[in-house]
């Protein structure tokens, strides 16, 4: 009896121009030397009591080509 063919995982390739940015927390944004608007808005949001956050993508961690 023949074995069934194995289905390999599909390779989830990214678009060549897409970059991966690191997700940083508000603590990283507070001490950043070059604060961005997205980071400062996130810091303000996290300053509220009971706020739950998952971080924001940091443009300064973009890999250099």
Rosetta constraint file for C-alpha pairs under 8 A:
AtomPair CA 14 CA 18 HARMONIC 6.53 0.50
AtomPair CA 19 CA 62 HARMONIC 6.92 0.50
AtomPair CA 19 CA 63 HARMONIC 7.47 0.50
AtomPair CA 20 CA 62 HARMONIC 6.74 0.50
AtomPair CA 20 CA 63 HARMONIC 7.57 0.50
AtomPair CA 21 CA 57 HARMONIC 5.51 0.50
AtomPair CA 21 CA 58 HARMONIC 5.89 0.50
AtomPair CA 21 CA 59 HARMONIC 6.39 0.50
AtomPair CA 21 CA 61 HARMONIC 5.84 0.50
AtomPair CA 21 CA 62 HARMONIC 5.43 0.50
AtomPair CA 21 CA 63 HARMONIC 7.80 0.50
AtomPair CA 22 CA 57 HARMONIC 5.55 0.50
AtomPair CA 22 CA 58 HARMONIC 5.78 0.50
AtomPair CA 22 CA 61 HARMONIC 6.00 0.50
AtomPair CA 22 CA 62 HARMONIC 7.65 0.50
AtomPair CA 23 CA 55 HARMONIC 5.54 0.50
AtomPair CA 23 CA 56 HARMONIC 5.18 0.50
AtomPair CA 23 CA 57 HARMONIC 4.45 0.50
AtomPair CA 23 CA 58 HARMONIC 6.15 0.50
AtomPair CA 24 CA 28 HARMONIC 6.16 0.50
AtomPair CA 24 CA 29 HARMONIC 7.29 0.50
AtomPair CA 24 CA 55 HARMONIC 5.09 0.50
AtomPair CA 24 CA 56 HARMONIC 5.54 0.50
AtomPair CA 24 CA 57 HARMONIC 6.29 0.50
AtomPair CA 24 CA 58 HARMONIC 6.34 0.50
AtomPair CA 25 CA 29 HARMONIC 6.64 0.50
AtomPair CA 25 CA 53 HARMONIC 7.99 0.50
AtomPair CA 25 CA 54 HARMONIC 7.23 0.50
AtomPair CA 25 CA 55 HARMONIC 4.54 0.50
AtomPair CA 25 CA 56 HARMONIC 6.67 0.50
AtomPair CA 26 CA 30 HARMONIC 6.14 0.50
AtomPair CA 26 CA 39 HARMONIC 7.31 0.50
AtomPair CA 26 CA 42 HARMONIC 6.56 0.50
AtomPair CA 26 CA 43 HARMONIC 5.19 0.50
AtomPair CA 26 CA 46 HARMONIC 6.97 0.50
AtomPair CA 26 CA 55 HARMONIC 6.87 0.50
AtomPair CA 27 CA 31 HARMONIC 6.74 0.50
AtomPair CA 27 CA 43 HARMONIC 7.99 0.50
AtomPair CA 28 CA 32 HARMONIC 6.14 0.50
AtomPair CA 29 CA 35 HARMONIC 6.76 0.50
AtomPair CA 29 CA 39 HARMONIC 5.59 0.50
AtomPair CA 29 CA 40 HARMONIC 6.95 0.50
AtomPair CA 29 CA 43 HARMONIC 6.94 0.50
AtomPair CA 30 CA 35 HARMONIC 7.85 0.50
AtomPair CA 30 CA 40 HARMONIC 7.72 0.50
AtomPair CA 30 CA 43 HARMONIC 7.00 0.50
AtomPair CA 35 CA 39 HARMONIC 6.57 0.50
AtomPair CA 35 CA 40 HARMONIC 6.71 0.50
AtomPair CA 36 CA 40 HARMONIC 6.24 0.50
AtomPair CA 37 CA 41 HARMONIC 6.09 0.50
AtomPair CA 38 CA 42 HARMONIC 6.26 0.50
AtomPair CA 38 CA 56 HARMONIC 7.67 0.50
AtomPair CA 39 CA 43 HARMONIC 6.24 0.50
AtomPair CA 39 CA 56 HARMONIC 6.98 0.50
AtomPair CA 39 CA 58 HARMONIC 7.69 0.50
AtomPair CA 40 CA 44 HARMONIC 6.28 0.50
AtomPair CA 41 CA 45 HARMONIC 6.19 0.50
AtomPair CA 42 CA 46 HARMONIC 6.14 0.50
AtomPair CA 42 CA 55 HARMONIC 7.87 0.50
AtomPair CA 42 CA 56 HARMONIC 7.35 0.50
AtomPair CA 43 CA 47 HARMONIC 6.21 0.50
AtomPair CA 44 CA 48 HARMONIC 7.10 0.50
AtomPair CA 45 CA 51 HARMONIC 6.95 0.50
AtomPair CA 46 CA 51 HARMONIC 5.41 0.50
AtomPair CA 46 CA 52 HARMONIC 7.07 0.50
AtomPair CA 46 CA 53 HARMONIC 6.85 0.50
AtomPair CA 47 CA 51 HARMONIC 7.31 0.50
AtomPair CA 58 CA 62 HARMONIC 7.54 0.50
